[in-house]
Amino acid sequence: MAQIRFIQQDGSEAVVTIDSGTSVMLAAIRNGISGIDAECGGCLDCATCHVYVEEGASGVLAPPQPEELELLGSVAAPRKSNSRLSCQLKLPSSITSLTVHIPEAQS
């Protein structure tokens, strides 16, 4: 089990608990987290589940694959070095917590 802390633009936060191997996008959808549209349902086809991973965590997550990097080029909010698509973020069992910031726009 792991906890994901979602931080909105206004500073409000929500913490959800997920099983390892569950995507951050699916955790957001299942728990009614606003700001993650996930229009394609996690098929790596739309870039509407963009998040900013808290600095320092990227070294323990699997790196983005070429398809994700390509879609990150079309995100609505500014792309940053810690930008990821939450559908591609699946937490390994070694991670017990992760903080992501939700950008101001998805599409």
Buried (B, 14 or more C-beta within 10 A) or exposed (E): EBBBBBBBEEEEEBEBEBEEEBBBBBBBBEBEBEBBBBEBEBEBEBBBBBBBBBEEBBEEBEEBEEEBBEBBEEBBBEBBEBBBBBBBBBBEEEBEEBBBBBBEBBE
